[in-house]
């Protein structure tokens, strides 16, 4: 049975995987040449956002730290569920749009 602790990370990963595939697909399949600068800015912005989110619990006020500990408790299982959901979302979207033969 899926609980809240497994359903939310899986669902969010699924949605984010589909969104990332859509954004990357638009970059690659654009009729114009691949804009390497835009792609690097895209990847860089996500890297900066990840670093900020990882540093937030260590630099936050005690009150915010307590709220983060209550609301979001990332663990290896949490990351596995999100990455698994992202892979599943990307794969489902790709098969839906292109089928198995592309």
Backbone bond lengths (Angstrom), bond angles and torsions (degrees), N, CA, C in turn:
res aa  C-N    CA-C-N  psi(-1)  N-CA   C-N-CA  omega(-1)  CA-C   N-CA-C  phi
1 X - - - 1.439 - - 1.531 109.32 -
2 X 1.307 115.33 135.83 1.459 120.65 179.71 1.531 108.54 -82.08
3 X 1.314 115.30 126.18 1.456 120.01 175.69 1.520 108.93 -101.29
4 X 1.302 116.21 175.27 1.465 120.84 179.22 1.525 110.67 -59.78
5 X 1.340 117.10 -37.01 1.457 121.29 -178.35 1.525 112.62 -69.44
6 X 1.317 118.21 -20.88 1.464 120.28 177.19 1.528 111.95 -103.93
7 X 1.317 117.07 -33.11 1.459 120.68 -176.16 1.527 112.44 -70.14
8 X 1.327 117.97 -45.50 1.466 120.61 -176.07 1.529 112.19 -63.93
9 X 1.351 120.38 -50.89 1.472 118.29 178.94 1.527 113.04 -63.00
10 X 1.328 116.73 -36.47 1.470 119.39 179.26 1.524 110.38 -66.07
11 X 1.323 117.43 -46.03 1.456 121.74 -179.65 1.531 111.36 -63.94
12 X 1.328 117.17 -45.73 1.465 119.97 179.39 1.520 111.01 -64.54
13 X 1.324 117.78 -39.60 1.460 120.59 175.89 1.520 111.52 -62.63
14 X 1.333 116.42 -41.59 1.463 120.95 179.24 1.530 110.56 -60.52
15 X 1.318 116.51 -46.02 1.462 120.86 -179.35 1.535 110.46 -66.74
16 X 1.332 116.84 -42.88 1.464 119.59 -178.97 1.531 111.49 -67.99
17 X 1.332 117.46 -35.98 1.463 120.05 177.63 1.518 111.19 -63.67
18 X 1.315 117.39 -43.47 1.464 121.18 178.08 1.528 110.67 -64.97
19 X 1.336 116.87 -40.66 1.459 120.83 -179.90 1.527 111.13 -65.94
20 X 1.321 117.24 -43.25 1.468 120.38 179.74 1.529 110.40 -64.90
21 X 1.337 117.13 -41.04 1.461 119.78 178.72 1.526 110.66 -63.35
22 X 1.318 116.85 -41.17 1.460 121.36 178.25 1.528 110.73 -61.20
23 X 1.337 116.67 -46.27 1.464 120.33 -178.20 1.525 111.23 -66.65
24 X 1.316 117.09 -42.63 1.461 120.48 178.98 1.522 110.83 -67.27
25 X 1.321 117.39 -39.58 1.461 121.87 179.79 1.528 110.83 -61.82
26 X 1.338 116.37 -40.62 1.475 119.77 177.75 1.524 110.62 -62.96
27 X 1.324 117.52 -39.14 1.465 120.86 178.94 1.531 110.43 -65.12
28 X 1.310 116.55 -45.05 1.465 120.67 -175.14 1.523 111.68 -73.16
29 X 1.333 118.41 -40.45 1.460 122.25 -173.08 1.524 113.49 -92.03
30 X 1.310 118.05 5.91 1.457 121.03 178.84 1.527 109.68 -62.62
31 X 1.346 118.22 142.67 1.460 119.94 178.95 1.534 111.96 -66.84
32 X 1.308 116.28 -20.69 1.458 119.61 177.70 1.527 109.02 -84.60
33 X 1.340 116.85 160.19 1.466 118.60 178.37 1.531 111.02 -59.28
34 X 1.323 115.69 151.37 1.457 121.33 -179.62 1.520 109.72 -58.45
35 X 1.305 115.74 124.15 1.456 121.60 179.64 1.522 107.76 -86.57
36 X 1.328 116.00 95.56 1.455 121.34 -176.28 1.529 111.32 -63.28
37 X 1.320 116.95 -36.16 1.461 120.19 179.64 1.530 110.51 -62.87
38 X 1.322 116.68 -46.00 1.467 120.32 179.31 1.523 110.72 -62.73
39 X 1.330 116.95 -39.21 1.459 120.66 179.35 1.524 110.68 -66.07
40 X 1.326 117.42 -41.65 1.468 120.92 178.29 1.524 111.42 -67.12
41 X 1.333 117.30 -38.52 1.472 120.23 176.63 1.526 109.72 -64.15
42 X 1.317 116.97 -41.30 1.462 122.35 178.47 1.527 110.65 -59.86
43 X 1.327 116.71 -50.28 1.464 121.26 -179.71 1.530 109.84 -66.37
44 X 1.337 116.79 -42.69 1.463 120.84 179.94 1.514 112.63 -62.42
45 X 1.327 117.07 -40.72 1.469 120.64 179.02 1.523 110.94 -63.08
46 X 1.322 116.79 -38.88 1.456 119.67 177.65 1.526 111.12 -68.89
47 X 1.327 117.64 -36.75 1.465 120.84 177.71 1.528 110.52 -65.41
48 X 1.320 117.18 -43.39 1.469 120.81 178.02 1.529 110.46 -63.66
49 X 1.317 117.27 -43.56 1.466 120.56 178.79 1.531 110.59 -61.26
50 X 1.320 117.36 -41.10 1.460 120.72 178.53 1.526 110.78 -64.15
51 X 1.322 117.21 -42.08 1.467 120.14 178.83 1.526 111.34 -64.42
52 X 1.317 116.73 -41.47 1.478 120.16 178.47 1.528 110.10 -62.79
53 X 1.331 116.60 -44.03 1.463 119.58 179.98 1.527 112.03 -66.75
54 X 1.328 116.63 -35.00 1.458 119.20 177.63 1.528 111.86 -71.69
55 X 1.327 117.49 -33.18 1.464 121.10 -179.15 1.528 112.61 -82.40
56 X 1.315 118.26 -20.68 1.467 121.88 -175.03 1.526 113.91 -54.45
57 X 1.331 119.62 -45.84 1.465 117.75 -178.55 1.538 113.10 -64.30
58 X 1.315 117.64 -26.76 1.462 120.63 -177.74 1.524 112.53 -84.78
59 X 1.314 117.20 -24.40 1.466 120.66 -176.31 1.528 112.71 -108.01
60 X 1.303 117.63 -3.09 1.467 121.47 -175.63 1.529 111.05 -77.93
61 X 1.305 114.06 162.37 1.464 120.34 174.89 1.527 108.74 -67.19
62 X 1.321 117.69 160.05 1.474 119.59 179.31 1.539 112.60 -57.59
63 X 1.313 116.61 -37.02 1.461 120.05 -179.70 1.535 110.59 -66.76
64 X 1.348 116.58 -45.19 1.463 120.35 178.04 1.521 110.85 -66.81
65 X 1.323 116.81 -37.70 1.463 120.86 178.36 1.525 110.51 -61.75
66 X 1.328 116.93 -41.43 1.466 120.47 178.22 1.526 110.92 -64.95
67 X 1.333 116.63 -40.05 1.468 120.15 178.26 1.518 110.75 -64.92
68 X 1.341 117.17 -43.61 1.464 120.60 178.68 1.527 111.11 -62.48
69 X 1.324 116.70 -40.01 1.462 119.99 179.53 1.530 111.15 -64.49
70 X 1.319 116.51 -33.21 1.461 120.29 -179.60 1.524 111.89 -78.26
71 X 1.332 117.13 -38.18 1.463 121.33 -172.33 1.520 112.59 -88.65
72 X 1.309 117.88 -41.21 1.468 120.84 -171.70 1.512 109.34 -132.48
73 X 1.324 115.29 109.15 1.456 120.29 179.46 1.519 109.30 -117.15
74 X 1.347 117.94 81.88 1.466 118.52 -179.13 1.524 111.13 -66.60
75 X 1.297 115.03 142.15 1.456 122.12 178.45 1.527 107.43 -145.08
76 X 1.295 116.35 178.77 1.467 119.73 177.48 1.537 109.88 -62.40
77 X 1.324 116.76 -39.22 1.465 119.60 178.16 1.528 110.43 -64.88
78 X 1.331 117.13 -41.15 1.459 121.83 179.32 1.536 110.26 -60.74
79 X 1.336 116.79 -48.23 1.465 120.86 179.77 1.525 110.84 -63.94
80 X 1.322 116.86 -39.65 1.469 120.51 178.61 1.522 111.01 -63.56
81 X 1.326 116.69 -42.34 1.465 119.90 178.67 1.524 111.01 -64.85
82 X 1.336 117.68 -42.01 1.463 120.14 -179.56 1.528 110.90 -66.82
83 X 1.334 117.83 -45.34 1.462 120.19 179.53 1.524 111.22 -67.10
84 X 1.322 116.68 -38.03 1.464 119.74 175.80 1.516 111.76 -64.20
85 X 1.322 116.13 -41.86 1.470 120.04 176.38 1.518 111.84 -63.76
86 X 1.353 116.52 -39.58 1.469 120.30 178.59 1.528 110.47 -64.39
87 X 1.330 116.88 -43.69 1.470 120.19 178.37 1.526 110.87 -63.81
88 X 1.322 116.34 -42.36 1.462 120.67 179.12 1.530 111.03 -65.21
89 X 1.331 117.42 -43.43 1.464 120.76 178.98 1.512 112.08 -63.43
90 X 1.327 116.88 -44.51 1.463 120.19 177.69 1.519 112.00 -63.89
91 X 1.318 116.36 -42.75 1.467 120.17 179.98 1.527 111.78 -65.52
92 X 1.335 116.32 -43.16 1.472 119.39 179.73 1.526 111.18 -63.87
93 X 1.327 116.57 -42.10 1.454 119.73 179.44 1.528 110.72 -64.97
94 X 1.327 116.73 -42.57 1.460 120.51 -179.51 1.525 111.04 -63.78
95 X 1.319 117.35 -44.97 1.476 120.83 179.26 1.522 109.91 -66.07
96 X 1.317 117.92 -38.75 1.465 120.67 178.74 1.524 111.47 -62.75
97 X 1.347 116.33 -42.88 1.454 119.56 -176.64 1.523 114.03 -81.37
98 X 1.327 117.29 -38.68 1.462 120.75 -173.45 1.523 114.56 -112.28
99 X 1.297 117.76 -18.13 1.450 120.43 -174.55 1.528 109.55 81.70
100 X 1.310 115.97 -174.59 1.472 120.33 -177.93 1.514 112.67 -81.52
101 X 1.316 118.06 -19.21 1.465 120.46 -172.09 1.515 115.59 -86.66
102 X 1.321 120.43 -1.59 1.480 121.09 -175.93 1.501 111.53 -95.41
